[in-house]
């Protein structure tokens, strides 16, 4: 979590480090097992054959030792093994490729099947909100998606910025006090088609251009309306779904609507404007733009029914869907020093290319958060005792993690809420070469925002579902 501090009258935020503790000395159970086997092989070789046996078995115990202690791309070598095995199994069973067809089938209006998602999603109408809710029975949640607009932040004076930051903090604190809310997801999307409303207005009012100027203007709108990009912000709220019924009743939907309406009302205090919960057509447009932004921007007469992409091919480092390719990154580290609340400006307002920044947050009860913090502190104390016993110096990063735990515990005792959150960024393009250029631009923008990002190799399908679609899915 971030902690606001007043420095020279300006609110700043600071995030804790990504926790890297393990069972012993920062090593996980699997790492300790490999190190133990390596030591066992080396000791057995020395006792059985002396120095010669030690040298002969060196390839074995060295390989095990490296696999148990070395990290590659921020992940331990032993951590890559299950990921690679799962990826190869999915490739062999062709689970990384999905092709949809409507030939000889009827598209169900109340069901949505997405590639990579186990089971199907049900679409539940909610007349009270004028919206369509998304029911995921497998996950046990029902989700509503709200379009949100803001009045600006970067150009506000410090007092106005402070007011908005405090208001957003109250919104998050309120989420922690509602047990019915399982998860929230904030999506800041940059999508093509910024002049589509102007083009539609022109077509409705100018059926047959006659003058040279009107003909030129019509051609300009027809040829270039996709090029400008629009900013779109969505807030997906997932609540616990009613259980024990084949379908939600009107009373169940009414209860969900009350919770969602309370969330929308709380946004007003942060100077945010709720622009309505998404209905069926809006959801169809969002799903289409998540997989094929260019096709969504050029869609005539609306996006049509909500449907999955016609073809999806997941590769090791990217996802191909219809006419677009996507790559999803995980924000592994947020700023660890005091920064201005607008630190994400390079990611949000930088290069105008199809991009989605997602923050997924799960409210934690105070009791659960305190248990996790105290368990983490106990593990750090055990590691410290072991380091003292073997004479190892404590790293500064370890002291920083302990300080973060103590700060979080003090905030919880003082009555503040706690959130488990993660950040994901999806970059979209029309070709692989263009995608790599935009990925390089994203990594540069993340560095300017003092964030560290990591490409989710071998997980692009699931990562795209979590990052680009407003489903409020669990943290990866």
C-alpha positions as CSV (number, residue, x, y, z in Angstrom):
1,X,0.0,0.0,0.0
2,X,1.0,3.6,-0.4
3,X,1.3,6.0,2.5
4,X,0.7,9.7,2.1
5,X,3.1,12.1,3.8
6,X,3.1,15.9,3.9
7,X,6.3,17.3,2.5
8,X,6.4,21.1,2.0
9,X,2.6,21.2,1.8
10,X,2.5,18.6,-1.1
11,X,1.1,15.1,-0.6
12,X,3.5,12.4,-1.6
13,X,3.1,8.6,-1.8
14,X,5.5,5.8,-1.2
15,X,5.1,2.0,-1.8
16,X,6.6,-0.9,0.0
17,X,9.0,-3.4,-1.6
18,X,7.9,-6.6,-3.3
19,X,8.3,-9.1,-0.5
20,X,10.9,-11.7,-1.3
21,X,11.1,-13.7,1.9
22,X,11.2,-17.5,2.0
23,X,11.2,-20.3,4.4
24,X,14.8,-19.9,5.4
25,X,17.4,-17.2,4.3
26,X,15.1,-16.0,1.6
27,X,14.8,-19.4,-0.1
28,X,11.5,-21.1,-0.8
29,X,10.8,-24.7,0.1
30,X,11.6,-25.9,-3.4
31,X,14.9,-24.0,-3.4
32,X,15.9,-25.4,-0.1
33,X,15.1,-28.9,-1.3
34,X,17.4,-28.5,-4.3
35,X,20.2,-26.9,-2.2
36,X,19.8,-29.8,0.3
37,X,20.0,-32.4,-2.4
38,X,23.1,-30.7,-3.9
39,X,24.9,-30.7,-0.6
40,X,23.9,-34.3,0.0
41,X,25.3,-35.4,-3.4
42,X,28.6,-33.4,-2.8
43,X,29.1,-34.7,0.7
44,X,28.3,-38.3,-0.3
45,X,30.8,-38.1,-3.2
46,X,33.5,-36.8,-0.9
47,X,33.0,-39.5,1.7
48,X,32.8,-42.3,-0.9
49,X,35.5,-41.3,-3.4
50,X,37.3,-38.3,-2.0
51,X,38.3,-35.4,-4.1
52,X,37.9,-37.4,-7.3
53,X,34.3,-38.2,-6.5
54,X,33.7,-34.6,-5.7
55,X,35.0,-33.5,-9.1
56,X,33.1,-36.2,-11.0
57,X,29.8,-35.3,-9.4
58,X,30.3,-31.6,-9.8
59,X,28.0,-31.3,-12.9
60,X,25.2,-32.8,-10.8
61,X,25.5,-30.8,-7.6
62,X,26.5,-27.6,-9.3
63,X,23.4,-27.8,-11.5
64,X,21.2,-28.4,-8.5
65,X,22.8,-25.6,-6.6
66,X,22.4,-23.1,-9.4
67,X,18.8,-24.1,-9.9
68,X,18.1,-23.6,-6.2
69,X,19.9,-20.2,-5.7
70,X,20.1,-18.4,-9.1
71,X,17.3,-16.2,-10.5
72,X,16.6,-15.4,-14.1
73,X,14.5,-12.4,-15.1
74,X,13.4,-11.9,-11.5
75,X,12.3,-15.5,-11.0
76,X,14.2,-18.3,-9.4
77,X,15.4,-21.0,-11.9
78,X,13.3,-23.6,-10.0
79,X,10.3,-21.3,-10.5
80,X,10.7,-21.5,-14.3
81,X,10.3,-25.3,-14.3
82,X,6.6,-25.6,-13.5
83,X,5.9,-22.6,-15.8
84,X,7.8,-24.2,-18.7
85,X,6.1,-27.6,-18.1
86,X,2.7,-26.1,-18.0
87,X,3.4,-24.1,-21.2
88,X,4.6,-27.2,-23.0
89,X,1.6,-29.2,-21.9
90,X,-0.7,-26.5,-23.1
91,X,1.1,-26.3,-26.5
92,X,0.9,-30.1,-26.9
93,X,-2.8,-30.1,-26.2
94,X,-3.3,-27.0,-28.4
95,X,-4.8,-25.1,-25.4
96,X,-2.9,-22.0,-26.5
97,X,-5.0,-21.7,-29.7
98,X,-8.8,-21.0,-29.9
99,X,-10.9,-20.6,-33.0
100,X,-14.6,-19.4,-32.8
101,X,-17.2,-20.0,-35.4
102,X,-20.8,-19.1,-35.8
103,X,-21.5,-21.6,-38.6
104,X,-24.4,-23.8,-37.6
105,X,-24.6,-22.4,-34.1
106,X,-26.8,-19.8,-32.4
107,X,-25.0,-17.2,-30.4
108,X,-26.6,-17.1,-26.9
109,X,-27.4,-13.6,-25.8
110,X,-26.9,-14.2,-22.1
111,X,-23.7,-16.2,-22.2
112,X,-20.1,-15.1,-22.9
113,X,-17.3,-17.6,-23.5
114,X,-13.8,-16.2,-23.7
115,X,-10.6,-18.0,-24.7
116,X,-8.5,-19.0,-21.8
117,X,-11.3,-18.7,-19.3
118,X,-12.6,-21.9,-17.7
119,X,-16.4,-22.1,-17.9
120,X,-18.7,-19.4,-19.2
121,X,-19.8,-16.0,-18.0
122,X,-23.5,-15.2,-17.7
123,X,-24.9,-11.8,-18.5
124,X,-27.5,-10.6,-16.0
125,X,-29.7,-7.5,-16.8
126,X,-30.0,-5.0,-14.0
127,X,-32.9,-2.5,-14.7
128,X,-32.2,-0.5,-11.6
129,X,-28.8,0.6,-12.9
130,X,-29.6,0.3,-16.6
131,X,-26.7,-2.1,-16.8
132,X,-25.7,-5.6,-17.6
133,X,-23.9,-7.5,-14.9
134,X,-21.3,-10.3,-15.5
135,X,-21.8,-13.4,-13.4
136,X,-18.9,-15.8,-13.0
137,X,-20.3,-18.9,-11.1
138,X,-16.9,-20.6,-11.0
139,X,-15.3,-17.7,-9.2
140,X,-18.5,-16.9,-7.2
141,X,-18.6,-13.3,-8.1
142,X,-21.0,-10.9,-10.0
143,X,-19.4,-7.8,-11.5
144,X,-20.6,-4.4,-12.7
145,X,-18.6,-2.1,-14.9
146,X,-18.8,1.7,-14.4
147,X,-17.5,4.3,-16.8
148,X,-15.8,7.2,-14.9
149,X,-14.6,10.6,-15.9
150,X,-12.4,13.0,-14.0
151,X,-12.0,16.8,-14.1
152,X,-8.2,16.7,-14.5
153,X,-5.4,16.4,-11.9
154,X,-2.0,17.4,-13.3
155,X,-2.9,21.1,-13.9
156,X,-4.7,21.5,-10.6
157,X,-3.2,23.6,-7.8
158,X,-1.7,21.7,-4.8
159,X,-4.9,22.3,-2.7
160,X,-7.1,20.8,-5.4
161,X,-4.8,17.8,-5.9
162,X,-4.7,17.2,-2.1
163,X,-8.5,17.2,-2.0
164,X,-8.8,14.7,-4.8
165,X,-6.1,12.4,-3.4
166,X,-7.8,12.5,0.0
167,X,-11.2,11.8,-1.7
168,X,-9.8,8.8,-3.5
169,X,-8.3,7.5,-0.3
170,X,-11.8,7.7,1.3
171,X,-13.2,5.7,-1.6
172,X,-10.6,2.9,-1.0
173,X,-11.2,3.0,2.7
174,X,-15.0,2.6,2.1
175,X,-14.3,-0.4,-0.1
176,X,-12.5,-2.1,2.8
177,X,-15.5,-1.6,5.0
178,X,-17.9,-3.5,2.7
179,X,-17.7,-7.3,3.1
180,X,-19.8,-7.9,0.0
181,X,-17.1,-6.4,-2.2
182,X,-14.5,-9.0,-3.3
183,X,-12.4,-7.1,-5.7
184,X,-12.2,-3.9,-7.7
185,X,-10.4,-3.2,-10.9
186,X,-9.5,0.2,-12.4
187,X,-8.7,0.3,-16.1
188,X,-7.2,3.4,-17.8
189,X,-7.5,2.6,-21.5
190,X,-6.1,4.4,-24.6
191,X,-8.1,3.2,-27.6
192,X,-8.2,4.3,-31.3
193,X,-11.2,5.9,-32.9
194,X,-11.1,9.3,-31.1
195,X,-13.0,11.0,-34.0
196,X,-15.7,8.3,-34.3
197,X,-18.4,10.4,-32.6
198,X,-17.6,13.4,-34.9
199,X,-17.8,11.1,-37.9
200,X,-21.1,9.6,-36.7
201,X,-22.5,13.1,-36.2
202,X,-21.4,14.2,-39.7
203,X,-23.0,11.1,-41.3
204,X,-26.3,11.7,-39.4
205,X,-26.6,15.3,-40.5
206,X,-24.9,15.4,-43.9
207,X,-26.2,12.6,-46.1
208,X,-24.8,13.7,-49.4
209,X,-22.0,16.3,-49.4
210,X,-22.1,18.6,-52.4
211,X,-19.5,21.3,-51.9
212,X,-15.8,20.6,-52.3
213,X,-15.2,21.5,-48.6
214,X,-17.9,19.1,-47.4
215,X,-16.6,16.4,-49.7
216,X,-13.0,16.9,-48.4
217,X,-14.2,16.9,-44.8
218,X,-16.2,13.7,-45.3
219,X,-13.2,12.0,-46.8
220,X,-11.0,13.2,-43.9
221,X,-13.4,11.8,-41.4
222,X,-13.8,8.5,-43.2
223,X,-10.1,8.0,-43.7
224,X,-8.6,9.3,-40.5
225,X,-11.2,8.9,-37.7
226,X,-9.4,5.9,-36.2
227,X,-6.0,7.6,-36.0
228,X,-6.8,9.9,-33.0
229,X,-6.9,8.1,-29.7
230,X,-9.4,8.5,-26.8
231,X,-8.9,8.0,-23.1
232,X,-11.4,5.8,-21.3
233,X,-11.5,4.9,-17.6
234,X,-13.5,2.0,-16.3
235,X,-14.1,0.7,-12.7
236,X,-15.1,-2.9,-12.4
237,X,-16.6,-4.0,-9.0
238,X,-16.9,-7.7,-8.2
239,X,-19.2,-8.7,-5.4
240,X,-20.0,-12.1,-3.9
241,X,-22.6,-13.8,-6.0
242,X,-25.7,-15.3,-4.5
243,X,-25.4,-19.1,-4.0
244,X,-27.8,-22.0,-4.1
245,X,-29.9,-20.7,-7.0
246,X,-29.8,-21.6,-10.7
247,X,-30.1,-17.9,-11.5
248,X,-30.0,-14.7,-9.5
249,X,-33.5,-13.5,-8.5
250,X,-34.8,-10.0,-8.8
251,X,-34.2,-9.5,-5.1
252,X,-30.6,-10.7,-5.5
253,X,-30.0,-8.3,-8.4
254,X,-31.5,-5.5,-6.3
255,X,-29.1,-6.1,-3.5
256,X,-26.2,-6.0,-5.9
257,X,-27.5,-2.8,-7.4
258,X,-27.5,-1.1,-4.0
259,X,-23.9,-2.0,-3.4
260,X,-22.8,-0.8,-6.8
261,X,-24.8,2.4,-6.5
262,X,-23.1,3.1,-3.2
263,X,-19.7,2.7,-4.9
264,X,-20.7,5.1,-7.6
265,X,-22.0,7.7,-5.1
266,X,-18.7,7.6,-3.2
267,X,-16.7,8.6,-6.3
268,X,-18.4,12.0,-6.3
269,X,-16.4,12.9,-3.1
270,X,-13.2,12.4,-5.1
271,X,-14.3,14.8,-7.9
272,X,-14.9,11.8,-10.2
273,X,-18.0,11.7,-12.4
274,X,-19.8,8.4,-12.8
275,X,-21.0,8.2,-16.4
276,X,-23.2,5.2,-16.1
277,X,-22.9,1.4,-15.7
278,X,-22.2,-0.4,-18.9
279,X,-25.0,-2.1,-20.7
280,X,-24.9,-4.9,-23.2
281,X,-23.8,-2.7,-26.2
282,X,-21.1,-0.9,-24.2
283,X,-19.7,-4.2,-22.8
284,X,-19.6,-5.6,-26.4
285,X,-17.6,-2.6,-27.5
286,X,-15.1,-3.0,-24.6
287,X,-14.6,-6.7,-25.2
288,X,-14.1,-6.1,-28.9
289,X,-11.6,-3.3,-28.3
290,X,-9.7,-5.4,-25.8
291,X,-8.9,-8.0,-28.5
292,X,-8.9,-6.0,-31.7
293,X,-8.8,-2.2,-31.0
294,X,-8.7,-1.2,-34.7
295,X,-11.7,-3.3,-35.6
296,X,-13.6,-1.9,-32.7
297,X,-12.8,1.6,-33.8
298,X,-14.1,0.9,-37.3
299,X,-17.2,-0.9,-36.2
300,X,-20.3,0.5,-38.1
301,X,-23.6,0.7,-36.3
302,X,-22.3,-0.5,-33.0
303,X,-20.2,-3.5,-32.0
304,X,-23.1,-6.0,-32.2
305,X,-23.6,-8.8,-29.7
306,X,-21.0,-9.5,-27.1
307,X,-18.7,-12.2,-28.6
308,X,-15.3,-13.7,-28.2
309,X,-12.6,-13.1,-30.8
310,X,-12.7,-15.3,-33.9
311,X,-9.2,-16.5,-33.4
312,X,-6.6,-16.4,-30.6
313,X,-3.1,-17.7,-30.7
314,X,-1.0,-17.4,-27.5
315,X,2.7,-17.3,-27.9
316,X,5.5,-17.4,-25.3
317,X,5.8,-13.6,-25.1
318,X,2.6,-12.2,-26.8
319,X,-1.0,-12.9,-27.7
320,X,-2.4,-12.7,-31.2
321,X,-6.2,-12.1,-31.4
322,X,-7.9,-11.5,-34.7
323,X,-6.0,-8.5,-36.3
324,X,-4.0,-7.4,-33.3
325,X,-1.1,-8.6,-31.1
326,X,-0.8,-7.9,-27.4
327,X,1.8,-8.1,-24.7
328,X,1.1,-7.8,-21.0
329,X,3.5,-6.7,-18.3
330,X,3.3,-7.0,-14.5
331,X,4.3,-4.0,-12.4
332,X,6.7,-5.8,-10.0
333,X,7.9,-2.7,-8.1
334,X,6.2,0.6,-7.5
335,X,8.1,3.8,-6.4
336,X,9.9,3.1,-3.1
337,X,10.7,6.7,-2.4
338,X,8.4,9.7,-1.9
339,X,6.8,10.7,-5.2
340,X,4.0,13.0,-6.3
341,X,0.6,11.3,-6.7
342,X,0.8,12.0,-10.5
343,X,3.8,9.7,-10.8
344,X,2.0,7.5,-13.4
345,X,1.7,10.4,-15.8
346,X,4.3,8.9,-18.3
347,X,2.3,5.7,-18.5
348,X,-1.2,7.3,-18.7
349,X,-0.6,10.4,-20.7
350,X,2.5,9.5,-22.7
351,X,2.6,8.0,-26.1
352,X,-0.9,7.8,-27.7
353,X,-1.0,4.1,-28.7
354,X,-3.4,1.4,-27.7
355,X,-2.5,0.6,-24.1
356,X,-4.4,-0.4,-20.9
357,X,-3.1,0.2,-17.4
358,X,-5.0,-1.9,-14.8
359,X,-4.8,-1.9,-11.1
360,X,-6.6,-4.8,-9.3
361,X,-7.2,-4.4,-5.6
362,X,-8.6,-6.9,-3.1
363,X,-9.8,-5.4,0.2
364,X,-8.6,-7.3,3.3
365,X,-10.3,-7.4,6.6
366,X,-8.3,-5.9,9.4
367,X,-8.0,-9.3,11.3
368,X,-6.7,-11.1,8.2
369,X,-4.3,-8.3,7.3
370,X,-2.9,-8.3,10.9
371,X,-2.5,-12.1,10.8
372,X,-0.5,-11.9,7.6
373,X,1.7,-9.1,8.8
374,X,2.5,-10.9,12.1
375,X,3.3,-14.1,10.3
376,X,5.6,-12.2,8.0
377,X,7.3,-10.5,10.9
378,X,7.8,-13.9,12.6
379,X,9.4,-15.3,9.5
380,X,11.7,-12.3,9.3
381,X,12.7,-12.8,13.0
382,X,13.5,-16.5,12.3
383,X,15.6,-15.5,9.3
384,X,17.4,-12.9,11.4
385,X,18.2,-15.4,14.1
386,X,19.6,-17.8,11.4
387,X,21.7,-15.1,9.8
388,X,23.1,-14.2,13.2
389,X,24.0,-17.9,13.9
390,X,25.9,-18.3,10.6
391,X,27.4,-14.8,10.7
392,X,25.6,-13.4,7.6
393,X,25.1,-9.6,7.4
394,X,21.5,-8.5,7.1
395,X,20.7,-6.8,3.8
396,X,19.3,-3.3,3.7
397,X,16.4,-4.6,1.5
398,X,15.4,-6.9,4.4
399,X,15.4,-4.1,6.9
400,X,13.2,-2.1,4.4
401,X,10.7,-4.9,4.2
402,X,10.5,-5.1,8.0
403,X,10.0,-1.4,8.2
404,X,7.1,-1.6,5.7
405,X,5.5,-4.3,7.7
406,X,5.7,-2.3,10.9
407,X,4.3,0.8,9.1
408,X,1.3,-1.3,7.7
409,X,0.6,-2.8,11.2
410,X,0.6,0.7,12.8
411,X,-1.8,2.0,10.1
412,X,-4.1,-1.0,10.7
413,X,-4.1,-0.5,14.4
414,X,-5.0,3.2,13.8
415,X,-8.1,2.1,11.9
416,X,-7.0,2.3,8.3
417,X,-7.9,-0.4,5.7
418,X,-5.6,-2.6,3.8
419,X,-5.6,-3.7,0.1
420,X,-3.7,-6.4,-1.7
421,X,-3.2,-5.0,-5.2
422,X,-1.3,-5.6,-8.4
423,X,-0.7,-3.6,-11.6
424,X,-0.8,-4.9,-15.1
425,X,-0.1,-3.1,-18.4
426,X,-1.2,-4.4,-21.8
427,X,0.3,-3.0,-25.1
428,X,-1.5,-3.6,-28.4
429,X,-0.3,-3.3,-32.0
430,X,-1.1,-4.6,-35.5
431,X,2.2,-6.5,-36.1
432,X,5.0,-8.1,-34.0
433,X,7.6,-5.5,-35.1
434,X,5.3,-2.6,-34.1
435,X,4.5,-4.4,-30.8
436,X,8.2,-4.6,-29.9
437,X,8.6,-0.9,-30.6
438,X,5.7,-0.1,-28.3
439,X,6.9,-2.5,-25.6
440,X,10.2,-0.6,-25.6
441,X,8.4,2.7,-25.3
442,X,6.3,1.2,-22.4
443,X,9.5,0.1,-20.5
444,X,10.9,3.6,-20.9
445,X,7.7,5.2,-19.7
446,X,7.7,2.8,-16.7
447,X,11.2,3.8,-15.8
448,X,10.2,7.5,-16.0
449,X,7.4,6.7,-13.6
450,X,9.9,5.0,-11.2
451,X,8.2,1.6,-11.7
452,X,9.7,-1.7,-12.7
453,X,7.8,-3.9,-15.1
454,X,8.2,-7.5,-16.1
455,X,6.9,-9.3,-19.2
456,X,4.7,-12.2,-18.2
457,X,6.3,-14.9,-20.4
458,X,4.2,-18.1,-20.8
459,X,1.2,-16.5,-19.2
460,X,0.0,-14.0,-21.9
461,X,-3.4,-15.5,-22.2
462,X,-4.4,-15.3,-18.6
463,X,-2.6,-12.0,-18.2
464,X,-4.5,-10.5,-21.0
465,X,-7.8,-11.6,-19.5
466,X,-6.9,-10.0,-16.2
467,X,-5.4,-6.8,-17.6
468,X,-7.5,-5.8,-20.7
469,X,-11.0,-7.0,-19.8
470,X,-13.1,-5.4,-17.0
471,X,-13.8,-8.7,-15.2
472,X,-12.2,-7.9,-11.8
473,X,-10.3,-11.2,-11.9
474,X,-8.1,-12.3,-9.0
475,X,-4.5,-11.2,-8.6
476,X,-2.2,-13.4,-10.8
